[in-house]
Amino acid sequence: ERAPQPAAAAAAAPAQPPVNEDHVNYLLEMGLTSDRAQVEAALRAANGNPDVAFEFLTTGSVPMMAPPAGGAAPAGGAAPA
C-alpha cells in the first residue's frame, strides 16, 4: 500500500509556523515587496507582529529564524562525523 502523501510531505519539510494571511496580504498591498516568501519570513521573524515585519521589510533586513537549540549548523551544512 502507498503511504498518505500529506504525512510524507510533512516529514520531508521542516515545520513552519503559520502566518496570518490578512497580515501577509496587508504587507503585500503596501508595495514594499511582491515576494510573498519574504513577507512570510518577515512575519515569522517578527513572531507574527505586522508592525515589526514592516520594519524588517523597509530596512531590507529580515533576520533569519533562530537555529534550533544546540547551536547553529556547521558551515558545510552537514553534521560532524
PLY file of the C-alpha trace (Angstrom):
ply
format ascii 1.0
element vertex 81
property float x
property float y
property float z
element edge 80
property int vertex1
property int vertex2
end_header
0.00 0.00 0.00
1.02 3.57 -0.52
1.63 5.87 2.40
-0.53 9.03 2.55
1.16 11.91 0.73
0.50 14.66 3.35
2.35 12.70 6.05
5.31 12.12 3.75
5.43 15.77 2.74
5.25 16.91 6.36
8.15 14.64 7.30
10.30 15.94 4.45
9.87 19.65 5.13
10.65 21.40 8.41
7.55 22.71 10.17
6.96 26.42 9.63
4.73 28.34 11.98
1.60 29.55 10.21
1.35 33.20 9.27
-1.78 35.34 9.37
-3.00 35.65 5.77
-4.52 39.07 6.49
-1.11 40.33 7.63
0.59 38.83 4.56
-1.91 40.47 2.21
-1.70 43.79 4.08
2.09 43.90 3.75
1.99 42.82 0.09
-0.59 45.53 -0.69
1.73 48.15 0.81
4.04 47.51 -2.14
7.24 47.06 -0.14
7.88 43.81 -1.99
5.97 41.45 -4.23
7.86 38.47 -2.79
5.34 36.57 -0.67
8.07 34.32 0.79
9.97 37.40 2.02
6.82 38.80 3.66
6.14 35.45 5.33
9.76 35.25 6.53
9.50 38.78 7.96
6.28 37.88 9.79
7.81 34.71 11.21
10.91 36.60 12.35
8.59 39.19 13.93
6.59 36.50 15.76
3.53 37.45 13.72
3.69 41.17 14.53
2.96 43.05 11.26
4.43 46.32 12.58
7.77 44.67 13.29
7.61 42.79 9.97
7.03 46.15 8.24
10.23 47.48 9.85
12.17 44.43 8.67
10.89 44.90 5.13
11.54 48.66 4.98
15.11 48.26 6.22
15.73 45.33 3.89
16.99 43.32 6.84
14.82 40.31 7.59
16.55 38.28 10.32
16.91 34.57 9.82
14.93 32.28 12.08
16.79 31.28 15.22
18.68 28.00 14.93
17.34 25.03 16.86
18.53 24.58 20.42
22.08 23.31 20.41
23.58 25.99 18.19
23.91 26.80 14.54
24.52 24.22 11.85
28.13 23.67 10.78
29.36 25.79 7.89
29.31 22.83 5.48
25.67 22.14 6.23
26.45 18.59 7.34
26.70 17.25 10.84
30.19 16.37 12.04
31.05 12.68 11.67
0 1
1 2
2 3
3 4
4 5
5 6
6 7
7 8
8 9
9 10
10 11
11 12
12 13
13 14
14 15
15 16
16 17
17 18
18 19
19 20
20 21
21 22
22 23
23 24
24 25
25 26
26 27
27 28
28 29
29 30
30 31
31 32
32 33
33 34
34 35
35 36
36 37
37 38
38 39
39 40
40 41
41 42
42 43
43 44
44 45
45 46
46 47
47 48
48 49
49 50
50 51
51 52
52 53
53 54
54 55
55 56
56 57
57 58
58 59
59 60
60 61
61 62
62 63
63 64
64 65
65 66
66 67
67 68
68 69
69 70
70 71
71 72
72 73
73 74
74 75
75 76
76 77
77 78
78 79
79 80
